[in-house]
Amino acid sequence: MSPQQMAVAEAAKFVEKLNDIIIFPLIALLSAVAFLIFLYGCAQYFMNATNETARQEGVKHITFGIIGLVIMISAYAILSIFVATFALDLQLECARDPNFSPACATAFTIP
């Protein structure tokens, strides 16, 4: 195995571990937090139907939860557009699973 192939393999392992350990769990965690804030705001709004200040607090939580979900969906869409625009689909799949395709052996080489 040449030094360049070893470097490519190490880069692929790093990206895969980064995705598995940090990025995907962080996205899931932030999505769950935004959804829970939304649900908490809904519960607060309906349970305090007679208290106007508590209802306003519920509306704030609902709004922040929706804003958080919209931001995460937008970020995902922007990343998807970026990947599609620059044709990085193969590189991403090879970073996730180096045995995805025989083309993964040359996916990270610069022409």
VENKAPE-V524312 format. One record per residue. N is the residue number from 1. PHI is phi as a letter, one per 20 degrees, with the letter a starting at -180 (* if undefined). PSI is psi as a letter, one per 40 degrees, with the letter a starting at -180 (NA if undefined). D_FIRST is the distance of its C-alpha to the first C-alpha in whole Angstrom. Layout:
n = <N & N>
phi = <PHI & PHI>
psi = <PSI & PSI>
d_first = <D_FIRST & D_FIRST>
//
This chain:
n = <1 & 2 & 3 & 4 & 5 & 6 & 7 & 8 & 9 & 10 & 11 & 12 & 13 & 14 & 15 & 16 & 17 & 18 & 19 & 20 & 21 & 22 & 23 & 24 & 25 & 26 & 27 & 28 & 29 & 30 & 31 & 32 & 33 & 34 & 35 & 36 & 37 & 38 & 39 & 40 & 41 & 42 & 43 & 44 & 45 & 46 & 47 & 48 & 49 & 50 & 51 & 52 & 53 & 54 & 55 & 56 & 57 & 58 & 59 & 60 & 61 & 62 & 63 & 64 & 65 & 66 & 67 & 68 & 69 & 70 & 71 & 72 & 73 & 74 & 75 & 76 & 77 & 78 & 79 & 80 & 81 & 82 & 83 & 84 & 85 & 86 & 87 & 88 & 89 & 90 & 91 & 92 & 93 & 94 & 95 & 96 & 97 & 98 & 99 & 100 & 101 & 102 & 103 & 104 & 105 & 106 & 107 & 108 & 109 & 110 & 111>
phi = <* & f & g & f & f & f & f & f & f & f & f & f & f & f & f & f & f & f & f & f & e & d & f & f & f & f & f & f & f & f & f & f & f & f & f & f & f & f & f & f & f & f & f & f & f & f & f & d & f & e & d & f & f & f & f & f & f & f & f & f & f & f & f & f & f & f & f & f & f & f & f & f & f & f & f & f & f & f & f & f & f & f & f & f & f & e & l & e & g & f & f & f & f & f & f & f & b & f & e & f & b & f & f & f & f & d & f & d & e & e & f>
psi = <h & i & d & d & d & d & d & d & d & d & d & d & d & d & d & d & d & d & d & d & d & d & d & d & d & d & d & d & d & d & d & d & d & d & d & d & d & d & d & d & d & d & d & d & d & d & d & f & d & e & h & d & d & d & d & d & d & d & d & d & d & d & d & d & d & d & d & d & d & d & d & d & d & d & d & d & d & d & d & d & d & d & d & d & d & e & f & e & d & d & d & d & d & d & d & d & h & e & e & d & i & d & e & d & d & e & d & e & i & h & NA>
d_first = <0 & 4 & 7 & 8 & 6 & 7 & 10 & 11 & 10 & 12 & 15 & 15 & 16 & 18 & 20 & 20 & 22 & 24 & 25 & 26 & 28 & 29 & 30 & 31 & 33 & 35 & 36 & 37 & 39 & 40 & 41 & 43 & 45 & 46 & 47 & 49 & 51 & 52 & 53 & 55 & 57 & 58 & 59 & 61 & 63 & 64 & 65 & 67 & 69 & 72 & 70 & 70 & 68 & 65 & 65 & 64 & 61 & 60 & 60 & 58 & 55 & 55 & 54 & 52 & 50 & 50 & 49 & 46 & 45 & 46 & 43 & 40 & 41 & 41 & 38 & 36 & 38 & 36 & 33 & 33 & 35 & 32 & 29 & 31 & 32 & 29 & 27 & 25 & 25 & 22 & 20 & 22 & 22 & 18 & 19 & 21 & 19 & 15 & 16 & 19 & 18 & 16 & 16 & 15 & 11 & 13 & 16 & 15 & 14 & 17 & 19>
//
